[in-house]
Amino acid sequence: MTTAPSGSRLPGFYNLSLKERHALLARDGWLTAEEINALSGEAGLTSAQADHMIENVVGLHALPLGIALNFLVNDREVLVPMAIEEPSVVAGASFMAKLARAGGGFTAKTTPPEMIGQMQLLDVPDFDAARQALLDQKDRLLAEAAQIDPVLQRLGGGPRDIEVRLIDSSPIGSFLVLHLIYDVRDAMGANAVNTATERLAPLVEAISGGRVHLRILSNLADRRLASAKCTIPLTELAFEGYNAEEVRDGIIAAWAFAAVDPYRAATHNKGIMNGVDAVVIATGNDWRAIEAGAHAYAARGGRYTSLSTWGKDSAGNLTGSLEMPLAVGIVGGATKVHPTARAALKLMGVKTAAELAEIIVSVGLAQNLAALRALATEGIQRGHMSLHARQVAIAAGAQGEAIERLAQQLVAEKTVRIDRAEEILREWQER
Ligand code: NAD
């Protein structure tokens, strides 16, 4: 559905019990009872289903699934499912989406879903002649490739272009690489592209006189980009002892550090991926592919840098943008097989892979802001600690109400350590 009666704000959601949260999602028409069961774990993936997905299955591995609130993406209210074990991520995304909302939310877009299939051509007798022959016969190659996936073709996807590159300095000497540009519509596309490159290989060999070695998609999906931007009104940035200009300039200074230093950029981008991966995983998409694409894209200029940019507009508001490859699908892979992934896609109401990518890149930008805002002011640990303390309390053996009580004491003592947690539990038991 496009808009639920209450939009994506859902005030007080944090304080509800699990059951009450489920009831609210059903009441507002976000999900059916069956879909809620799939999200809650009651009717998610079964071992029997998993047994068909990978090899040597012995069970399932669960992750917490939370919902990020307050997201307004291209003027649409969205509840965002996030599968992640790390505390603070869902809260951080929700809070920053609230700040962004005050400036109109996130504006996101995507380029066409074009993936690159690579073919490595070895033993080519004459590089120039082979390259020219392949380009001269581009129409024939594209026509042949168009036969491979009638479903994609019918949906308006399929081969778009052929590029030929000469790699002239590799450890084994020179070789040619052919890129098949392939529009995969609403699929992630790896299987589709790999199939196409394998099928096209004999014709490429016949035309070039060489031998096709590797035939595989590139995860550097730099033709399939998603980008998001947001404006945070200056007035939204002040909190506790920090004035708005101080917070804004602190965020910009923190970004500048990531823009020029790979050591900082790696952690900066990891923060972005906290948001991106959580949605990618919740929707059954391939997060290794997204990670590989993101980091390769971050190094495209020859030096690894920040995927996002922060600055200020003429009115002094904070502005942020993020651009990255996002090869995600809503068909294929596990997206349609995994019941929780299906419910997650339904919750967001996405109809195309592009819409999904637009939400994911917006969450990445929100998550980036959450980390920068904390780092530029009170530090990351304060917000993190109370949630972390709960995990420490559970690890120390606390149960039921004692978890929250113990967590609060650990935070109050500023000693969130398992040894201290165990000691407190022992003291309580001895009383
Ligand atoms: P897929 O082959 O399961 O689905 C894609 C196919 O679905 C298309 O070829 C098309 O025939 C059909 N289809 C139906 N409706 C469609 C629509 N609206 N839009 C597009 N296609 C539609 O999956 P895939 O997306 O090609 O491949 C994804 C899987 O490949 C993931 O599980 C991924 O983990 C895996 N994989 C990844 C890599 C890598 O990233 N390097 C390598 C190999 C495999």
Residues whose N, C-alpha, C, O or C-beta is under 5 A from the ligand:
A	BS01	NAD	D149 V151 L152 V184 R185 D186 A187 M188 G189 A190 N191 A192 L217 D286 A289 G329 V331 G332 G333 A334
